[in-house]
Amino acid sequence: MKLVTRFEAATLSTPELYGLRKEAFIAFTAAPRGSQERREALVTMQTIEDELATRAPGL
């Protein structure tokens, strides 16, 4: 899983962010404990959550 930066997350649409969050979660659960891949997936999920929190909720 590629690490997603705050700037990259800001350029993605909300549906794209939800899809990427799902991919990051799957990568997190598949990676071995303590691995770099697991840490990167966790950071990516947090970055996506932070970006989604800054957006106005949909109707």
C-alpha positions as a printed Julia matrix, in Angstrom:
59×3 Matrix{Float64}:
   0.0    0.0    0.0
   1.36   3.37  -1.03
   1.4    5.96   1.71
  -1.16   8.69   0.94
  -0.23  12.22   1.95
  -2.61  14.91   3.15
  -2.11  16.76  -0.14
  -2.98  13.69  -2.21
  -6.06  13.03  -0.09
  -7.26  16.59  -0.63
  -7.27  16.09  -4.41
  -9.51  13.01  -4.27
 -13.29  12.98  -4.3
 -15.2   11.71  -1.27
 -16.19   8.42  -2.97
 -12.56   7.91  -3.98
 -11.47   8.46  -0.38
 -13.95   5.88   0.9
 -12.68   3.37  -1.65
  -9.07   4.07  -0.76
  -9.87   3.75   2.95
 -11.3    0.3    2.26
  -8.13  -0.68   0.36
  -5.97   0.62   3.21
  -7.98  -1.36   5.75
  -7.57  -4.55   3.74
  -3.83  -3.89   3.39
  -3.6   -3.25   7.13
  -5.3   -6.51   8.05
  -3.22  -8.51   5.54
   0.18  -7.12   6.59
   2.26  -8.81   9.27
   2.25  -7.23  12.73
   4.95  -4.61  13.19
   5.71  -4.37   9.46
   6.3   -1.15   7.56
   3.36  -2.01   5.29
   1.04  -2.19   8.29
   2.25   1.16   9.64
   1.83   2.82   6.24
  -1.7    1.46   5.86
  -2.59   2.73   9.34
  -1.18   6.2    8.6
  -3.04   6.24   5.28
  -6.32   5.4    7.01
  -5.74   8.21   9.52
  -4.92  10.68   6.75
  -8.11   9.75   4.92
 -10.19  10.05   8.09
  -8.7   13.49   8.76
  -9.51  14.64   5.22
 -13.07  13.29   5.4
 -13.58  15.1    8.72
 -12.74  18.44   7.09
 -15.41  18.04   4.43
 -19.01  19.11   4.87
 -21.4   16.2    5.32
 -23.5   15.31   2.29
 -27.23  15.72   2.16
